[in-house]
Amino acid sequence: MKKRFKIGLPIIMLFVLLSIVPYFINIPSYKEFSQVDLFPESNVHEVEGIKIHYRIWLPREESLGKVLLVHGLGGSTFSWINNVEYLRDAGYAVVAVDLPGFGYSSRNPNINHSQENRSDLLWQLLNTIEENEIQDKSGGWVLAGHSMGGGTVTAMAIDNPGKTKALVLVDGALFGADRKLTAWALKYPPFNRWLQVILRHSLINIDNIESFLTSAYGKKPSESQVSGCLLPLRQPGTERALADFARTASNVDVDPLEEVEIPILGIWGEKDTWVPYQEGEKIKTKLPRMELEVISDAAHCPMETHPAEFNQIFIDYLKKIYE
């Protein structure tokens, strides 16, 4: 009994120490951006208590259709900066959105990052945009999502096929890993706090963001690309939002898409090591009607690194579905 006590006491003391220490490690605070600090085309709309930042580009003449662009993990509306003007000039109304917890959208505590919840929030946002800014209730939305955002737009298409004109998956991450163990661990506050400390001190800095983008791009990013990715991540509460994401994120089953005749396009980088091309083929096996286009030499972010090829594929597809 005494031997067990001698062994157990140090373990208990270590556990208590590890549970206390993270609360004594400072998490630096950064300036929160107001709407006037953002972009000329920026807007913020509150949905269920969450302020969602989005940017809207209207065509110079009558709109041919409506396109929603949803970024991937760690991204923002900046992810689409090389594509929006091209789409607008081709005659489409374009909305790029920051998902809750990312970009310049709210970092409310305990946001539910499941794709089902995101779908509900974004459809509410699009309904408001239609009423007040685009004033176009005809036809549906072309829903385009990159990586994690591909799961978001897939959930949106399943939830509201009647308002979905087409689905575009850009290196779409539709098959997520099981997060049950992570979700359980992050319910323990000290563990959650440790994750936030680690994220702020070892991830959200210039060197690590440059390394992150080099892997995603398949080449070294420019200074403007590093800055465009890093600045939104320095919004207050990003660490908490990412911890909430790790705890609550979940994808939807794509099988319901077999029952609806929504056109689907997949655009993949040939050299993507994050969500390999084989993932696109896996989706096509489940949804044979999906058209799958590959951009040679592109990695995980073809819309950023190979905009000319990406934009041409996207526009050609839009022309086809709007014929």
Secondary structure, DSSP 8 states (H G I E B T S, - for coil): -HHHHHHHHHHHHHHHHHHHGGGGS---------GGGS-TTEEEEEETTEEEEEEEE--SSS--EEEEEE--TT--GGGGTTTHHHHHHTTEEEEEE--TTSTTS---TT---BHHHHHHHHHHHHHHHIIIII---SS-EEEEEETHHHHHHHHHHHH-GGGEEEEEEES---S----HHHHHHTTSHHHHHHHHHHHHHHTSSHHHHHHHHHHHHTS---HHHHHHHHHHHTSTTHHHHHHHHHHH-B---SGGGGGS---EEEEEETT-SSS-HHHHHHHHHHSTT-EEEEETT--S-HHHH-HHHHHHHHHHHHHHHT-
